[in-house]
Amino acid sequence: MNDRRHDSRNQPRNPASGRPFAEDFSDGKLTEVHSQLAREKEEPQEGFASIPVFIVFVFCAFGFWAGVYLTRNSGDFSAATFDLDAVKVVADTGPKAFEPDAAKGEKLFAIQCASCHQATGLGQPGVYPPLAGSEWVAGDEARTIKIILAGMVGEIQVKGVTYNNNMPNVGAGLKDSQVANIATYVRQAWGNTYSPVMDTKVAEVRKSIGARGQYSAKELLSEHPITK
């Protein structure tokens, strides 16, 4: 009886070589293949491997953020900064010097004066006199301040037109700085080109006139004549 287990003709063959697989992958062949694979692998080297650029970038970005955060929130690394019971000392720089502000004056004018004199400064013909180009606004600033503080009553002639009405003392309840800003706005709006008014000047005029009644045109002209 024939033993077919060792008959090479019946064994599977390697298509590449045409020989049986058993011959191509003998112990010797396998050892040779393993040796080749071992030679192809990189040998371990001493030293340090380079870090990927991306990792370096992430690390630097984190370090930068941490530095900025500490700078803004460290409180100079003082324990008192985080002590809720600690007394906070604020430097006293004193009151700021007043500067006439026509923009603020315009807002106050809209509330206190525009209903009669109008936002255009042209007033209402035959009823309320104009402020734009008015000779009463020109010249001595004390005249303008007195009108705002004490008001006016009776006849007044403005730009050749006579008016007879009642202006209340709108500035009596305002601060000196507010009156100064209104006067500054009136003297510099609608083509008027007169000097601004300081709060110290308003305080001076307020003290000089006291709590008095409304002015008449004649009384004001006697104190502050209009020059042409």
C-alpha atoms as one frame of an Amber mdcrd trajectory, in Angstrom:
protein
   0.000   0.000   0.000   1.418   3.397  -0.985   1.939   6.083   1.738   0.667
   9.340   0.144   1.608  11.545   3.149   5.230  11.851   2.005   4.559  11.985
  -1.698   5.716  15.493  -2.719   3.474  15.343  -5.737   0.395  15.490  -3.516
   1.652  18.292  -1.201   0.483  21.950  -1.609   2.976  23.979  -3.569   4.155
  27.566  -3.336   2.938  29.327  -6.498   5.994  31.607  -6.466   8.650  28.869
  -6.421   6.691  25.825  -7.575   8.085  23.830  -4.658   6.078  22.331  -1.811
   5.470  24.740   1.063   7.239  22.357   3.390  10.468  22.834   1.443  10.174
  26.627   1.220   9.464  26.999   4.949  11.845  24.524   6.441  13.557  25.291
   9.740  16.549  26.668   7.913  14.437  28.966   5.779  12.490  30.248   8.769
  15.709  31.018  10.632  17.024  32.930   7.630  13.803  34.979   7.333  13.875
  35.850  11.030  17.487  36.939  10.726  16.628  39.255   7.843  13.727  40.816
   9.772  15.934  41.343  12.806  18.543  43.136  10.684  15.883  45.441   9.191
  14.794  46.733  12.625  16.536  49.856  13.936  19.023  49.232  16.659  18.282
  51.037  19.962  20.336  54.225  20.329  21.456  56.108  23.383  20.402  59.756
  23.889  17.144  61.677  23.513  14.622  61.530  20.715  13.327  64.850  19.361
   9.897  65.985  20.601   7.271  66.628  17.914   6.902  70.323  17.035   3.182
  70.232  17.795   3.832  69.147  21.389   6.389  71.932  21.817   3.900  74.493
  20.477   1.130  73.323  22.824   3.476  73.445  25.811   4.654  76.993  24.965
   1.078  78.210  24.453   0.058  76.806  27.823   3.050  78.440  29.499   2.193
  81.812  27.939  -1.444  81.570  29.055  -0.401  80.616  32.580   1.947  83.612
  32.761  -0.751  86.048  31.629  -3.277  84.562  34.045  -0.923  84.863  37.004
   0.029  88.420  36.068  -3.602  89.530  35.989  -4.898  87.584  38.963  -2.004
  87.155  41.350  -2.711  90.332  43.316   1.049  90.769  43.628   0.963  87.456
  45.515  -0.254  89.305  48.593  -2.487  87.464  51.055  -4.404  90.688  51.712
  -5.652  90.673  48.140  -7.804  87.639  48.835  -8.782  88.635  52.372 -12.415
  89.770  52.207 -12.113  91.399  55.631  -9.035  93.433  54.750  -9.453  97.211
  54.532  -9.135  98.438  50.969  -7.116 101.643  50.701  -7.968 103.811  47.702
  -5.711 106.680  46.771  -7.456 110.034  47.100  -6.673 112.022  43.987  -9.010
 114.838  45.008 -11.816 116.387  42.949 -11.215 116.838  39.258 -10.946 120.362
  37.932 -14.106 121.531  36.170 -14.023 121.841  32.411 -16.975 123.453  30.598
 -18.793 120.804  28.575 -21.138 122.081  25.875 -22.344 118.531  25.120 -23.601
 118.132  28.690 -25.046 121.627  28.484 -26.991 120.662  25.368 -28.664 117.772
  27.215 -29.612 120.047  30.121 -30.844 122.703  27.697 -33.135 120.134  26.064
 -34.728 119.465  29.459 -34.812 122.951  30.977 -35.019 125.415  28.082 -35.895
 123.875  24.703 -39.659 123.865  25.253 -39.615 127.678  24.940 -36.438 128.593
  23.071 -36.576 125.439  20.882 -33.713 123.068  20.106 -32.801 125.317  17.173
 -32.328 128.310  19.477 -34.784 130.306  17.339 -37.504 130.581  19.991 -41.149
 131.063  19.035 -41.969 134.194  16.994 -43.744 136.817  19.076 -43.751 134.590
  22.179 -40.270 133.476  23.232 -37.119 135.272  22.036 -34.356 133.552  20.076
 -30.962 132.757  21.577 -29.198 132.207  18.258 -27.440 135.462  17.417 -29.014
 137.197  20.426 -27.250 140.290  21.755 -28.318 139.217  25.255 -26.126 136.116
  24.993 -23.102 138.042  23.714 -20.649 139.952  25.862 -20.568 139.677  29.649
 -21.127 136.075  30.755 -22.539 137.285  34.097 -25.653 138.514  32.262 -26.341
 135.037  30.875 -25.716 133.445  34.278 -28.107 135.833  36.056 -30.880 135.133
  33.545 -30.496 131.365  34.083 -30.295 131.646  37.890 -33.012 134.234  38.556
 -35.117 134.320  35.379 -36.689 137.343  33.653 -40.111 138.939  33.462 -41.653
 141.742  31.387 -40.772 143.258  28.057 -37.462 142.525  26.373 -36.232 143.509
  22.938 -34.158 140.943  21.036 -32.822 141.585  17.528 -35.265 144.456  17.107
 -38.367 142.461  18.144 -40.198 143.025  21.438 -41.277 140.064  23.571 -43.272
 140.090  26.785 -43.283 136.842  28.706 -42.085 135.120  31.855 -38.884 133.097
  32.149 -38.596 131.048  35.374 -35.396 130.704  37.392 -34.478 127.312  35.896
 -30.951 127.406  37.325 -31.929 127.942  40.959 -32.169 124.208  41.583 -29.149
 123.237  39.483 -25.514 122.839  40.476 -22.986 125.502  39.544 -21.387 123.104
  37.056 -24.751 122.421  35.391 -25.545 126.121  35.034 -22.047 126.674  33.633
 -22.551 123.935  31.045 -25.927 125.335  29.947 -24.483 128.840  29.645 -21.490
 127.478  27.719 -23.769 125.641  25.302 -25.984 128.695  24.715 -22.922 130.892
  24.099 -21.387 128.423  21.621 -24.365 126.899  19.763 -26.290 127.999  16.630
 -23.408 130.116  15.355 -22.701 131.870  18.671 -18.968 132.100  19.287 -18.565
 133.370  22.833 -16.299 132.192  25.640 -17.246 129.218  27.854 -18.434 129.697
  31.428 -16.686 128.282  34.500 -18.487 126.864  37.526 -16.508 129.210  39.781
 -18.026 132.178  37.934 -21.515 130.756  38.456 -20.799 130.316  42.180 -19.587
 133.913  42.357 -22.708 135.280  40.641 -25.031 133.056  42.686 -23.497 134.365
  45.906 -23.730 137.982  44.763 -27.435 137.899  43.820 -28.636 135.599  46.608
 -32.202 134.298  46.620 -33.780 137.122  44.668 -36.722 137.401  42.287 -36.738
 137.638  38.507 -34.878 140.363  36.663 -36.435 142.927  34.383 -34.691 143.818
  31.146 -34.096 147.364  32.423 -32.413 146.139  35.617 -30.141 143.732  33.765
 -29.142 146.360  31.215 -28.208 148.733  34.022 -25.816 146.122  35.410 -24.592
 144.687  32.100 -25.127 147.093  29.195 -25.242 145.645  25.694 -22.518 147.104
  23.531 -22.657 146.928  19.753
